[in-house]
Amino acid sequence: MSNGPDPVEPRPRSGGLVRGFLRLIVEVDESRRWMYRLRAALLLLLLLAGFGVLGYWVPELIGRRLR
């Protein structure tokens, strides 16, 4: 018989998009290996370019459909 409370296991952290984005920013800034920095920087640039394309083309396509 156990007299004490059950040990509480820590919840696993969720690996959301925001956490991944922040991890890329930190990796670019603080990684010791230049290859990891370069990879993270390229991924950040691709993400920003993707948001830029979506921010331009999605409204453009919606505007064309509504004409």
C-alpha positions as CSV (number, residue, x, y, z in Angstrom):
1,M,0.0,0.0,0.0
2,S,1.1,3.5,-0.8
3,N,0.6,6.2,1.7
4,G,1.6,9.2,-0.4
5,P,0.0,10.7,-3.5
6,D,0.6,9.3,-6.9
7,P,3.6,10.9,-8.6
8,V,2.5,13.4,-11.2
9,E,4.0,13.0,-14.7
10,P,4.8,16.2,-16.5
11,R,2.6,16.8,-19.5
12,P,4.4,16.6,-22.9
13,R,4.7,20.0,-24.5
14,S,2.7,20.6,-27.6
15,G,4.8,21.1,-30.8
16,G,2.6,23.9,-32.3
17,L,3.4,26.1,-35.2
18,V,4.2,29.1,-33.0
19,R,6.7,27.1,-31.0
20,G,8.4,25.8,-34.1
21,F,8.6,29.3,-35.6
22,L,10.1,30.6,-32.4
23,R,12.5,27.7,-32.3
24,L,13.7,28.6,-35.8
25,I,14.3,32.2,-34.7
26,V,16.3,31.1,-31.7
27,E,18.3,28.6,-33.7
28,V,19.3,31.3,-36.2
29,D,20.5,33.5,-33.4
30,E,22.1,31.1,-31.0
31,S,23.1,27.9,-32.8
32,R,26.8,27.1,-32.5
33,R,27.0,25.3,-35.9
34,W,26.9,27.5,-38.9
35,M,25.1,24.8,-40.9
36,Y,22.1,24.8,-38.5
37,R,22.0,28.6,-38.6
38,L,22.0,28.6,-42.4
39,R,19.3,26.0,-42.5
40,A,17.1,27.8,-40.0
41,A,17.6,31.1,-41.8
42,L,16.6,29.6,-45.1
43,L,13.5,28.0,-43.6
44,L,12.5,31.4,-42.1
45,L,13.0,33.1,-45.4
46,L,10.8,30.4,-47.1
47,L,8.1,30.9,-44.5
48,L,8.1,34.7,-44.9
49,A,8.0,34.3,-48.7
50,G,5.1,31.8,-48.4
51,F,3.2,34.3,-46.2
52,G,3.9,37.0,-48.7
53,V,2.7,34.9,-51.6
54,L,-0.4,33.9,-49.7
55,G,-1.0,37.5,-48.7
56,Y,-0.9,38.7,-52.3
57,W,-2.4,35.8,-54.3
58,V,-5.3,34.8,-52.0
59,P,-6.9,38.3,-52.1
60,E,-6.1,38.6,-55.8
61,L,-7.9,35.3,-56.6
62,I,-10.9,36.3,-54.4
63,G,-11.1,39.7,-56.1
64,R,-11.1,38.0,-59.5
65,R,-13.8,35.6,-58.5
66,L,-16.0,38.4,-57.2
67,R,-15.8,40.4,-60.5
